[in-house]
Amino acid sequence: MQEITMDHRDRLILALSALVNAEREAREALQDAVAAGVFSPEMRMGLADRSARTLSDDDMDAARAFVLPVRSTIRLDT
């Protein structure tokens, strides 16, 4: 397999993809916790006041698909 050298833009794209994935995992964990009833009514109200997401699931899937081909062959320049 050929090794790919990444420049600053590539690293930024990869980092943003990681943030998107982390946001998705956090949202899913939060949904599970709410469904399990572990939050008090006050906490649920506080969570409801959070700002709305700006990325759709389609946006996150597209970002993941974009970086997937290079993830396994990455060598970061230092």
Backbone as a chain_set.jsonl record, in Angstrom:
{"seq": "MQEITMDHRDRLILALSALVNAEREAREALQDAVAAGVFSPEMRMGLADRSARTLSDDDMDAARAFVLPVRSTIRLDT", "coords": {"N": [[0.842, -1.175, 0.0], [0.534, 2.228, -0.833], [2.137, 4.938, 0.772], [0.777, 7.949, 2.018], [1.501, 11.358, 2.01], [0.579, 14.05, 3.985], [-0.564, 17.424, 3.714], [-1.012, 20.654, 5.341], [-3.693, 21.366, 4.847], [-4.909, 18.895, 4.353], [-4.575, 17.701, 6.85], [-6.165, 19.396, 8.366], [-8.698, 18.827, 7.302], [-8.918, 16.154, 8.082], [-8.856, 16.459, 10.879], [-11.199, 17.964, 11.272], [-13.047, 16.089, 10.446], [-12.723, 14.211, 12.492], [-13.721, 15.718, 14.617], [-16.395, 15.946, 13.817], [-17.172, 13.262, 13.938], [-16.835, 12.812, 16.698], [-18.754, 14.56, 17.691], [-21.071, 13.353, 16.754], [-20.986, 10.889, 18.149], [-21.172, 11.844, 20.784], [-23.701, 13.029, 20.718], [-25.317, 10.78, 20.233], [-24.808, 9.321, 22.586], [-25.875, 11.072, 24.451], [-28.573, 11.038, 23.664], [-29.163, 8.36, 24.278], [-28.834, 8.436, 27.062], [-30.829, 10.249, 27.802], [-33.077, 8.806, 26.956], [-32.899, 6.691, 28.73], [-33.609, 7.883, 31.022], [-31.923, 9.211, 32.857], [-31.535, 11.854, 33.457], [-32.551, 14.715, 35.308], [-35.623, 16.666, 35.292], [-34.859, 19.374, 35.263], [-32.267, 19.29, 34.254], [-32.786, 18.289, 31.707], [-34.173, 20.455, 30.614], [-32.143, 22.344, 30.578], [-30.427, 21.179, 28.72], [-32.029, 21.347, 26.488], [-31.881, 24.007, 25.892], [-29.515, 24.339, 24.589], [-27.562, 25.334, 21.709], [-28.679, 24.802, 18.34], [-27.773, 22.113, 16.151], [-25.527, 22.504, 13.405], [-24.759, 20.937, 11.342], [-25.948, 18.41, 9.194], [-26.96, 14.925, 9.236], [-26.361, 13.902, 6.738], [-24.315, 15.651, 5.935], [-22.305, 14.925, 7.764], [-21.937, 12.235, 7.082], [-20.934, 12.554, 4.486], [-18.519, 13.871, 5.019], [-17.172, 11.892, 6.457], [-16.991, 9.87, 4.489], [-15.344, 11.172, 2.708], [-12.796, 11.296, 3.942], [-12.246, 8.676, 4.527], [-10.875, 6.962, 2.572], [-8.149, 7.703, 2.871], [-7.439, 7.418, 5.495], [-6.196, 5.064, 6.53], [-3.643, 5.116, 5.536], [-2.037, 7.199, 6.376], [0.57, 9.517, 6.914], [1.803, 11.887, 8.866], [3.262, 15.044, 8.158], [5.92, 16.64, 9.819]], "CA": [[0.0, 0.0, 0.0], [1.323, 3.452, -0.943], [2.021, 5.868, 1.895], [0.342, 9.274, 1.601], [1.976, 12.472, 2.812], [-0.504, 15.028, 4.11], [-0.187, 18.8, 3.993], [-1.816, 21.28, 6.399], [-5.123, 21.3, 4.499], [-5.356, 17.515, 4.565], [-4.663, 17.481, 8.294], [-7.345, 20.121, 8.83], [-9.874, 18.046, 6.91], [-8.955, 14.969, 8.949], [-9.223, 16.912, 12.225], [-12.618, 18.322, 11.25], [-13.78, 14.829, 10.388], [-12.702, 13.645, 13.841], [-14.673, 16.502, 15.418], [-17.744, 15.559, 13.393], [-17.428, 11.933, 14.503], [-16.99, 12.961, 18.145], [-20.055, 15.2, 17.935], [-22.098, 12.333, 16.52], [-20.955, 9.945, 19.267], [-21.686, 12.538, 21.971], [-25.147, 13.183, 20.546], [-25.937, 9.466, 20.421], [-24.724, 8.999, 24.012], [-26.846, 11.93, 25.119], [-29.897, 10.501, 23.362], [-29.315, 7.136, 25.072], [-28.989, 8.815, 28.467], [-32.17, 10.829, 27.952], [-34.041, 7.703, 26.824], [-32.811, 5.864, 29.929], [-34.169, 8.64, 32.14], [-30.908, 9.525, 33.869], [-31.493, 13.294, 33.682], [-33.685, 15.333, 35.983], [-36.321, 17.613, 34.404], [-34.08, 20.601, 35.157], [-31.15, 19.038, 33.342], [-33.339, 18.191, 30.348], [-34.465, 21.815, 30.156], [-30.857, 22.965, 30.273], [-29.952, 20.612, 27.463], [-32.884, 21.84, 25.41], [-31.483, 25.376, 25.588], [-28.273, 24.349, 23.805], [-27.748, 25.767, 20.322], [-29.002, 23.735, 17.391], [-26.687, 21.618, 15.302], [-25.435, 23.148, 12.099], [-24.464, 19.91, 10.353], [-26.933, 17.333, 9.096], [-26.368, 13.587, 9.159], [-25.79, 13.78, 5.395], [-23.035, 16.36, 5.952], [-21.335, 14.125, 8.511], [-21.634, 11.052, 6.279], [-20.089, 12.98, 3.372], [-17.178, 14.136, 5.561], [-16.568, 10.59, 6.776], [-16.67, 9.2, 3.228], [-14.252, 11.902, 2.074], [-11.495, 10.983, 4.541], [-12.09, 7.236, 4.725], [-9.841, 6.309, 1.756], [-6.768, 8.016, 3.252], [-7.211, 7.227, 6.939], [-5.316, 3.945, 6.882], [-2.313, 5.272, 4.944], [-1.624, 8.556, 6.697], [1.822, 9.848, 7.585], [1.776, 13.336, 9.045], [4.52, 15.783, 8.052], [6.192, 17.434, 11.014]], "C": [[0.891, 1.242, 0.0], [1.062, 4.37, 0.244], [1.685, 7.256, 1.361], [0.892, 10.312, 2.565], [0.898, 13.545, 2.809], [0.063, 16.424, 4.345], [-1.139, 19.364, 5.057], [-3.312, 21.211, 6.104], [-5.68, 19.908, 4.738], [-5.521, 17.219, 6.046], [-5.862, 18.2, 8.882], [-8.614, 19.35, 8.509], [-10.012, 16.826, 7.812], [-9.376, 15.348, 10.368], [-10.692, 17.285, 12.291], [-13.493, 17.078, 11.178], [-13.836, 14.169, 11.761], [-13.663, 14.39, 14.761], [-16.111, 16.13, 15.096], [-18.106, 14.204, 13.993], [-17.638, 12.008, 16.017], [-18.329, 13.593, 18.49], [-21.188, 14.191, 17.765], [-22.154, 11.348, 17.683], [-21.513, 10.574, 20.539], [-23.202, 12.686, 21.89], [-25.872, 11.859, 20.775], [-25.915, 9.05, 21.892], [-25.725, 9.819, 24.811], [-28.269, 11.423, 24.886], [-30.163, 9.226, 24.168], [-29.564, 7.464, 26.543], [-30.367, 9.414, 28.718], [-33.226, 9.731, 27.89], [-34.052, 6.814, 28.063], [-33.322, 6.593, 31.173], [-33.18, 9.02, 33.215], [-30.804, 11.017, 34.182], [-32.742, 13.776, 34.399], [-34.393, 16.269, 34.993], [-35.532, 18.914, 34.221], [-32.916, 20.443, 34.185], [-31.644, 18.933, 31.904], [-33.651, 19.562, 29.79], [-33.167, 22.546, 29.792], [-30.279, 22.464, 28.962], [-30.754, 21.129, 26.282], [-32.5, 23.259, 25.002], [-30.194, 25.464, 24.785], [-28.564, 24.775, 22.372], [-27.969, 24.557, 19.413], [-27.777, 23.333, 16.589], [-26.704, 22.33, 13.961], [-25.121, 22.155, 10.993], [-25.552, 18.848, 10.363], [-26.208, 15.987, 9.1], [-25.739, 13.367, 7.787], [-24.439, 14.476, 5.301], [-21.966, 15.519, 6.633], [-20.959, 12.867, 7.739], [-20.713, 11.402, 5.114], [-18.665, 13.248, 3.852], [-16.465, 12.831, 5.873], [-16.145, 9.864, 5.501], [-15.475, 9.855, 2.537], [-12.899, 11.492, 2.631], [-11.245, 9.491, 4.688], [-10.99, 6.622, 3.86], [-8.407, 6.583, 2.205], [-6.456, 7.724, 4.702], [-6.181, 6.162, 7.255], [-3.886, 4.118, 6.365], [-1.697, 6.628, 5.246], [-0.262, 8.593, 7.373], [1.848, 11.365, 7.67], [3.169, 13.922, 8.912], [4.713, 16.561, 9.331], [7.132, 18.56, 10.714]], "O": [[1.876, 1.309, 0.735], [-0.079, 4.556, 0.666], [2.252, 7.689, 0.357], [0.769, 10.172, 3.782], [0.369, 13.904, 1.757], [1.039, 16.595, 5.076], [-1.969, 18.638, 5.604], [-4.112, 21.017, 7.019], [-6.784, 19.752, 5.26], [-6.483, 16.569, 6.455], [-6.51, 17.685, 9.793], [-9.505, 19.234, 9.351], [-11.114, 16.506, 8.255], [-10.166, 14.638, 10.991], [-11.368, 16.958, 13.267], [-14.562, 17.03, 11.786], [-14.872, 13.631, 12.153], [-14.341, 13.778, 15.587], [-16.946, 16.012, 15.992], [-19.214, 14.018, 14.497], [-18.521, 11.34, 16.555], [-18.968, 13.208, 19.469], [-22.144, 14.181, 18.54], [-23.238, 11.005, 18.155], [-22.242, 9.923, 21.287], [-23.903, 12.49, 22.883], [-26.913, 11.819, 21.431], [-26.89, 8.489, 22.392], [-26.349, 9.311, 25.743], [-29.076, 11.386, 25.815], [-31.264, 9.037, 24.684], [-30.407, 6.841, 27.189], [-31.001, 9.119, 29.731], [-34.167, 9.728, 28.684], [-35.087, 6.246, 28.413], [-33.452, 5.997, 32.243], [-33.557, 9.142, 34.381], [-30.058, 11.404, 35.081], [-33.849, 13.307, 34.132], [-33.817, 16.624, 33.964], [-35.54, 19.492, 33.134], [-32.618, 21.342, 33.398], [-30.994, 19.431, 30.984], [-33.418, 19.813, 28.608], [-33.117, 23.28, 28.804], [-29.711, 23.234, 28.187], [-30.211, 21.325, 25.195], [-32.77, 23.667, 23.873], [-29.816, 26.549, 24.342], [-29.678, 24.599, 21.879], [-27.505, 23.451, 19.69], [-26.862, 24.13, 16.383], [-27.759, 22.707, 13.452], [-25.209, 22.502, 9.815], [-26.019, 18.439, 11.426], [-24.984, 15.932, 8.981], [-24.699, 12.717, 7.679], [-23.518, 13.962, 4.667], [-20.845, 15.413, 6.135], [-19.794, 12.468, 7.736], [-19.81, 10.632, 4.786], [-17.705, 12.892, 3.168], [-15.278, 12.686, 5.582], [-15.051, 9.303, 5.444], [-14.692, 9.184, 1.866], [-11.941, 11.353, 1.87], [-10.112, 9.089, 4.952], [-10.219, 5.812, 4.376], [-7.525, 5.766, 1.942], [-5.292, 7.781, 5.098], [-5.369, 6.341, 8.163], [-3.006, 3.336, 6.725], [-0.914, 7.145, 4.448], [0.023, 7.81, 8.279], [1.909, 12.046, 6.646], [4.135, 13.395, 9.463], [3.747, 17.095, 9.877], [7.473, 19.335, 11.608]]}, "num_chains": 1, "name": "protein.A"}
